[in-house]
Amino acid sequence: MKYLIVGLGNIGDEYRGTRHNIGFMILDAFAEASNISFTTDRYGDVAHMRLKNKLLTLVKPSTYMNLSGNAVRYWKEKEGIDNNHILVLVDDIALPFGAIRLKPSGSDAGHNGLKNIAQMLGTAAYPRLRFGIGNDFPRGCQIDYVLGRFTPAQREELPQRIEIACDAIKAFCLSGIQFAMCNFNNNGPAPAKGTATSKNTDNNATD
């Protein structure tokens, strides 16, 4: 069974480590934990891996955020992946920092990356993992905020939160969106280590 995991972000050193690039950051951590590397391919950096009996294609689009749908549609069609086996990793200012929300579908909530993906797929019915970046910015400063970098306190906590997001990706692929939602949709503390969620996943991967 095939899955397409897409981390959204903008290419270029000026965007590296910014809040808007959390999708890239999660996917980088996921690939590193699985001992696989990205190579430059059509519409972005791409890696392929096996997670138990699942075949995963990981994509970091090189199209910039507003045209992310080009990469999603191309790799979905190339690999023959159903929409419900796509998972898009994206930042969300409506969630507090580090909170995770998985949904099987939904509106773009003003996010240009999600909006373009829906346009290119012809539907908003595809799963997404929203990672909270908070909204601690003055009125009219949203762009500067999302293109800014995490605070020192957030950077200290970020690796743990990203690890939880990686566990959520595994849960989505191995057990489905409903299981992942029940176990990872929270605004509070991270799930304890050694829970059933983490025990039911592994890092067995191949290029």
C-alpha positions as CSV (number, residue, x, y, z in Angstrom):
1,M,0.0,0.0,0.0
2,K,1.4,3.4,-1.0
3,Y,1.4,6.7,0.9
4,L,2.5,10.2,-0.1
5,I,3.8,12.4,2.7
6,V,4.3,16.0,1.7
7,G,6.0,18.6,4.0
8,L,5.2,22.2,3.0
9,G,7.7,25.0,3.0
10,N,9.7,27.5,0.9
11,I,13.1,26.7,-0.6
12,G,16.2,28.9,0.0
13,D,18.4,29.7,2.9
14,E,16.4,32.8,3.9
15,Y,13.4,30.5,4.7
16,R,15.3,27.8,6.5
17,G,14.1,27.2,10.0
18,T,11.2,29.6,9.7
19,R,7.7,28.8,11.2
20,H,6.3,28.5,7.7
21,N,8.8,25.7,6.9
22,I,7.8,23.4,9.8
23,G,6.5,20.9,7.2
24,F,10.1,20.7,5.8
25,M,11.5,20.4,9.3
26,I,9.2,17.5,10.3
27,L,9.9,15.6,7.1
28,D,13.6,16.1,7.4
29,A,13.4,14.6,11.0
30,F,11.2,11.8,9.8
31,A,13.7,10.9,7.0
32,E,16.7,11.2,9.3
33,A,15.2,8.9,11.9
34,S,14.6,6.4,9.1
35,N,18.2,6.7,7.8
36,I,17.1,7.8,4.4
37,S,18.2,10.8,2.3
38,F,16.4,13.1,-0.2
39,T,17.4,13.5,-3.8
40,T,16.4,16.3,-6.1
41,D,13.6,15.1,-8.5
42,R,10.6,16.5,-10.3
43,Y,9.0,19.4,-8.3
44,G,11.2,18.9,-5.2
45,D,13.4,16.8,-3.0
46,V,12.1,13.2,-2.8
47,A,12.8,10.1,-0.8
48,H,11.3,6.6,-0.8
49,M,11.1,4.3,2.1
50,R,9.3,1.2,3.5
51,L,7.5,1.3,6.8
52,K,6.6,-2.3,7.6
53,N,4.3,-3.2,4.6
54,K,3.7,0.4,3.5
55,L,5.6,2.2,0.7
56,L,6.1,5.9,1.5
57,T,7.1,8.7,-0.9
58,L,8.3,11.7,0.9
59,V,8.2,15.1,-0.9
60,K,9.5,18.5,0.0
61,P,8.2,20.7,-2.9
62,S,10.6,23.1,-4.6
63,T,7.7,25.1,-6.1
64,Y,7.4,27.5,-3.1
65,M,4.4,27.4,-0.8
66,N,1.8,28.9,-3.1
67,L,2.3,26.3,-5.8
68,S,2.7,23.2,-3.6
69,G,-0.2,21.5,-5.5
70,N,1.9,21.0,-8.5
71,A,4.2,18.6,-6.6
72,V,1.4,16.9,-4.8
73,R,-0.6,16.2,-8.0
74,Y,2.5,15.0,-9.9
75,W,3.7,12.5,-7.3
76,K,0.2,11.3,-6.5
77,E,-0.3,10.5,-10.2
78,K,3.2,9.1,-10.7
79,E,3.0,6.7,-7.8
80,G,-0.8,6.0,-8.2
81,I,-1.7,7.1,-4.7
82,D,-5.3,7.6,-3.4
83,N,-6.2,11.0,-2.0
84,N,-6.9,9.4,1.4
85,H,-3.3,8.1,1.5
86,I,-1.9,11.6,1.1
87,L,-0.7,13.4,4.3
88,V,0.2,17.1,4.0
89,L,2.3,18.6,6.8
90,V,1.6,22.3,7.3
91,D,2.0,25.1,9.8
92,D,-1.1,26.5,11.5
93,I,-1.4,29.9,13.4
94,A,-4.7,28.9,14.8
95,L,-3.1,26.3,17.1
96,P,-0.8,26.9,20.0
97,F,2.9,26.2,19.5
98,G,3.6,22.5,19.1
99,A,-0.1,21.3,19.1
100,I,-1.0,18.8,16.4
101,R,-4.3,18.4,14.5
102,L,-4.9,15.7,12.0
103,K,-8.0,15.8,9.8
104,P,-9.1,13.7,6.9
105,S,-10.2,16.8,4.9
106,G,-11.2,20.4,5.5
107,S,-10.9,24.0,4.4
108,D,-7.6,25.7,3.6
109,A,-8.2,28.2,6.5
110,G,-6.5,30.9,4.4
111,H,-3.3,28.8,4.0
112,N,-2.1,29.3,0.4
113,G,-0.3,26.0,0.2
114,L,-3.4,24.0,1.2
115,K,-5.5,26.2,-1.1
116,N,-3.3,25.4,-4.1
117,I,-3.3,21.7,-3.3
118,A,-7.1,21.6,-3.3
119,Q,-7.1,23.5,-6.6
120,M,-4.7,21.1,-8.2
121,L,-6.4,17.9,-6.8
122,G,-9.9,19.3,-7.5
123,T,-10.9,18.5,-3.9
124,A,-10.1,19.5,-0.3
125,A,-10.7,15.8,0.8
126,Y,-7.1,14.9,1.6
127,P,-5.6,14.3,5.0
128,R,-3.4,17.0,6.6
129,L,-1.4,17.3,9.8
130,R,-1.4,20.8,11.1
131,F,1.4,21.8,13.4
132,G,0.7,24.8,15.7
133,I,3.0,27.8,15.5
134,G,0.9,30.1,17.6
135,N,-0.3,33.6,16.8
136,D,1.7,35.9,19.0
137,F,1.9,38.8,16.6
138,P,0.4,42.3,16.3
139,R,-2.4,42.9,13.9
140,G,-1.1,43.1,10.3
141,C,2.1,41.3,11.1
142,Q,1.1,37.8,10.2
143,I,3.5,37.5,7.2
144,D,6.5,38.6,9.2
145,Y,5.5,36.2,11.9
146,V,5.1,33.1,9.8
147,L,8.3,33.9,7.9
148,G,10.1,34.5,11.1
149,R,12.0,32.0,13.3
150,F,11.0,30.3,16.5
151,T,11.8,31.8,19.8
152,P,14.7,30.4,21.8
153,A,12.3,28.7,24.2
154,Q,10.4,27.2,21.3
155,R,13.6,26.0,19.6
156,E,14.4,24.2,22.8
157,E,11.1,22.4,22.8
158,L,10.8,21.9,19.0
159,P,12.7,18.6,18.7
160,Q,10.3,16.9,21.1
161,R,7.3,18.3,19.3
162,I,8.6,17.3,15.9
163,E,9.3,13.8,17.2
164,I,5.6,13.6,18.2
165,A,4.6,14.7,14.7
166,C,6.8,12.0,13.2
167,D,5.1,9.4,15.4
168,A,1.8,10.8,14.1
169,I,2.9,10.2,10.5
170,K,3.7,6.6,11.3
171,A,0.4,6.1,13.1
172,F,-1.4,7.5,10.0
173,C,0.3,5.1,7.7
174,L,0.1,2.0,9.8
175,S,-3.2,2.4,11.6
176,G,-5.2,5.1,9.7
177,I,-6.4,8.6,10.1
178,Q,-9.0,7.9,12.8
179,F,-6.4,6.2,15.0
180,A,-3.9,9.0,14.5
181,M,-6.5,11.6,15.3
182,C,-7.5,9.9,18.5
183,N,-4.0,9.6,19.7
184,F,-2.4,12.8,18.5
185,N,-5.0,15.6,18.3
186,N,-4.3,17.6,21.5
187,N,-3.3,21.0,22.7
188,G,-1.7,19.7,25.8
189,P,1.4,17.7,26.9
190,A,3.0,15.3,24.5
191,P,1.8,11.6,24.7
192,A,4.0,9.7,27.1
193,K,6.8,7.7,25.7
194,G,6.2,4.0,25.4
195,T,2.5,4.3,24.7
196,A,0.7,1.9,22.3
197,T,1.1,4.5,19.5
198,S,4.9,4.4,19.6
199,K,5.1,0.6,20.2
200,N,3.1,-0.1,17.1
201,T,5.6,1.6,14.7
202,D,9.1,1.0,13.6
203,N,11.8,2.7,11.7
204,N,12.6,-0.1,9.2
205,A,13.2,1.8,6.0
206,T,14.9,1.4,2.7
207,D,15.9,3.9,0.0
